[in-house]
């Protein structure tokens, strides 16, 4: 059996979650992955509409500002990101809060997006579908998980010698 670095991180996070959930139900794996899925589709909806206003309840203040800037900065070229579908959500890191730092977890998400013809995809199958992979950092505020950061794991498209991270 081949063991990847991600598989090891997932196993360690799972072991930590099994202990943490006994102390606090917010660490329930199922509800955490469901929150990732809900936030992902809300972010996609906002990106497609080119309006971040509806995301305030799902993101921290700094996360909201970063995503708002991203939506505004790439308004003209974001139209090629369509029909995103999640194929995998994995919790890869969990950290209970200490002192003034909140609880947090990092999720690895993978999925597919349909692209437009004017781009040269880095990874593209015959049907115009591009794979993507991102790490999303969530922090706890009260009894809720809010998205703090989106970090691309892989570049999805390259366009005229410019990489676009999404």
C-alpha positions in Angstrom: 0.0 0.0 0.0 1.4 3.4 -1.0 1.3 6.0 1.7 1.3 9.6 0.7 2.1 12.6 2.7 -1.5 13.7 2.5 -2.7 10.3 3.7 -0.5 10.6 6.7 -1.7 14.2 7.5 -5.3 13.0 7.2 -4.7 10.1 9.6 -3.0 12.3 12.2 -5.8 14.9 11.9 -8.4 12.1 12.3 -6.8 10.8 15.4 -6.7 14.2 16.9 -10.3 14.9 16.0 -11.4 11.7 17.7 -10.0 13.0 21.0 -11.1 16.6 20.5 -14.7 15.8 19.7 -15.1 14.1 23.1 -14.4 17.5 24.7 -16.3 19.7 22.3 -18.8 18.7 19.6 -17.6 21.5 17.3 -14.8 19.1 16.3 -17.2 16.6 14.7 -15.7 15.5 11.5 -19.0 15.3 9.6 -20.1 18.8 10.5 -16.7 20.2 9.7 -16.7 18.7 6.2 -20.3 19.8 5.7 -19.3 23.4 6.7 -16.4 23.3 4.1 -18.9 22.2 1.4 -21.4 24.9 2.3 -18.8 27.6 2.3 -17.2 26.3 -0.9 -20.4 26.6 -2.9 -21.2 30.0 -1.4 -17.8 31.3 -2.5 -18.3 29.8 -6.0 -21.7 31.5 -6.2 -20.2 34.9 -5.1 -17.3 34.5 -7.6 -19.8 33.7 -10.4 -21.9 36.7 -9.5 -18.8 38.8 -9.0 -20.2 40.0 -5.6 -18.6 39.1 -2.3 -21.3 40.8 -0.1 -23.2 37.6 0.7 -20.0 35.9 2.1 -19.6 38.0 5.3 -21.3 35.4 7.5 -19.0 32.6 6.2 -15.6 34.4 6.4 -13.5 36.1 9.0 -13.0 39.8 8.4 -9.5 39.3 6.9 -10.7 36.4 4.8 -13.6 38.5 3.5 -11.3 41.3 2.5 -8.9 39.0 0.7 -11.7 37.3 -1.2 -13.4 40.6 -2.0 -10.2 41.9 -3.4 -9.7 38.7 -5.4 -13.2 39.0 -6.9 -12.7 42.6 -7.8 -9.2 42.2 -9.2 -10.1 39.3 -11.5 -13.6 40.4 -12.4 -12.8 40.4 -16.2 -11.2 37.0 -16.4 -13.2 35.0 -13.8 -15.8 34.1 -16.3 -13.8 31.0 -17.3 -14.4 29.4 -13.9 -17.7 27.7 -14.2 -19.6 24.7 -12.7 -17.2 23.9 -9.9 -17.8 20.5 -8.3 -16.1 19.2 -5.2 -14.8 15.7 -5.5 -13.0 15.4 -2.2 -12.8 17.1 1.2 -10.1 16.0 3.6 -9.4 17.5 7.0 -5.5 17.6 7.0 -4.7 19.6 10.2 -6.5 20.5 13.4 -5.2 22.7 16.1 -7.1 23.6 19.3 -6.7 27.2 20.4 -4.2 28.3 23.0 -4.2 31.5 24.9 -5.7 34.1 22.5 -5.4 32.0 19.3 -8.7 30.4 18.2 -9.3 26.8 17.3 -8.5 26.1 13.7 -8.5 23.4 11.0 -7.1 23.1 7.5 -9.0 21.2 4.8 -7.7 20.0 1.5 -10.3 20.3 -1.2 -10.2 18.8 -4.7 -12.6 19.2 -7.5 -13.3 20.0 -11.1 -14.2 23.1 -13.1 -15.3 23.6 -16.6 -13.2 26.1 -18.5 -13.6 28.2 -21.6 -11.8 27.7 -24.8 -9.6 30.8 -24.7 -7.4 29.4 -22.0 -4.6 26.8 -22.2 -5.3 24.4 -19.3 -2.4 22.9 -17.3 -4.4 19.8 -16.5 -7.4 19.2 -18.8 -9.2 16.1 -20.0 -11.0 15.8 -23.3 -14.2 17.3 -22.0 -12.9 20.8 -21.1 -12.7 19.9 -17.4 -9.8 21.1 -15.2 -8.9 19.7 -11.9 -8.1 21.9 -8.9 -6.8 21.5 -5.4 -6.8 24.1 -2.6 -6.2 24.2 1.1 -8.8 26.2 3.1 -8.1 27.4 6.6 -11.0 27.7 9.0 -11.0 29.4 12.4 -13.5 29.1 15.2 -15.5 32.1 16.2 -18.0 31.1 18.9 -19.7 27.9 17.9 -19.0 28.4 14.2 -16.2 27.8 11.7 -15.3 30.8 9.5 -13.1 30.7 6.4 -9.8 32.6 7.0 -7.7 31.7 4.0 -7.7 30.0 0.6 -4.3 28.7 -0.5 -4.0 27.1 -4.0 -2.1 23.8 -4.0 -1.8 23.7 -7.8 -2.1 26.2 -10.6 -5.2 25.4 -12.7 -4.7 27.4 -15.8 -2.0 29.3 -17.6 -3.0 32.1 -19.8 -0.5 33.9 -22.1 2.5 33.0 -19.9 0.7 34.1 -16.7 -0.2 31.6 -14.0 -3.6 32.0 -12.5 -4.1 30.6 -9.0 -7.6 30.0 -7.8 
